[in-house]
Amino acid sequence: ASWYIFTFLTQAFGVRGHLGDLKIRPKLVASQFDVGDVQIRTTFAGRKFNIIFKNPDQLDYGQYRVGAAFLDNEKLPTKPGDEEILIPRESIMLLDPADDHQLTIHCMR
């Protein structure tokens, strides 16, 4: 069961480490958003994250990009057409390890 959860986290949600940074490249399909936003909780670099994926247009994997991303309500830099977001480890280490941090990913055309 742990391999299934790990695979779902790293492949479907696309949450994984990359050279010490946090990289998120979602591969969620439209049917996974049938009840609204999709959320997952995880820990990275000793920080707790609640990651929320928003897909208001019910786009399928391959149709959307990371249109916007927010960490604790602060906009993260993204470029049009990006399929992923990379959060540098230096930024993560500045976060309070005692808090739960909210990362919101907006899936858009």
Phi, psi and omega in degrees: 000325182293326178293323178297313180296315179300315180295318179296319179297313186276334183260302182291309179281337177072024182268118181200161175278149178216103181054037179092343179270166176261120180246134178233119179226087186292145176230037181283146179261160185304321183296339178285347178258016186296340178249016179114220182290155176250135182230152174212146176249137179206170176240137177217130180053037178075009178248141180267132181235137166253110185258124182245127177254124179250134181217070187297335180268006179053044179283148179270160176305136183098339179264338184248163175230171174282099183281326179202154177214142181228135175243114184051046177069009175257128182293134176264150179292130174223159177239145177306135179092353179295132176265354183212166173233141179239123179251116183298144180303324179302320179292321181294320182292341177282345181284146180291121181291346180276343183266158167268130183251137181258126177243119182247125180248125178258118179270119184221165176294000000 
